[in-house]
Amino acid sequence: RIFNMGVMFLGVTMFSYLIGRGNAILNYQTHAQKVAEKKKQKLHALFQLYGVPYNMQKETFHVLRTVCQASAKDYSDVIEVIPPFMREMLDRYNKIKVVKEVDFFRDAPEACIAALGKALKQQYVAPNEYVV
């Protein structure tokens, strides 16, 4: 009897532990995700307070998601310690990388891509807007 009780207790303990660990893994959120969720909740409360139309809310949340994703990849604290000329090189490289991802410019000469990369400026736009 005592052996059976011990085995049952051990089984229940192991089952509880495994369920708890599985739940913790499924509900894990990074700090950036938690901050983004708080921003969404505050923004939703603000929309409710002012009675903002649904289509405007939807566009705003789409833009917010893009901004939050960009800020989750924010390396500004690291970039601040890099010398200015290296910051400019990184910025130029990232812009050139964006230009090369566009099919139209894929086979363009490097000088053309470098000139386009130099002219690019970061800008956020709402969904379904045309960028010219």
C-alpha angles and dihedrals in degrees: 000000000000091000091052091049090050092050091048092049091048091049093050091047093050092046092051092048093050093047090049093049092046091051092048091052093049094047097044114131128180121232091255091053091051092050091048091050091051090050091051092050093049092047091049090052090050091051091050091050094052097034095237113189117257097243091054090048090051093052092047093051090049091053091043090054090053092048092047091050089051092048091048086063091046111140096170094127090056095042092053091068094049114096114258096250090055091048089055091049092051092047091049091047092052092049092049089049090054092050092050091054090064109091093219092061098037094103096034119123117267092245091057092047091048091051091049091047090052091052096049120106125188114250134163119224133185120253117278093021119133116235115205 
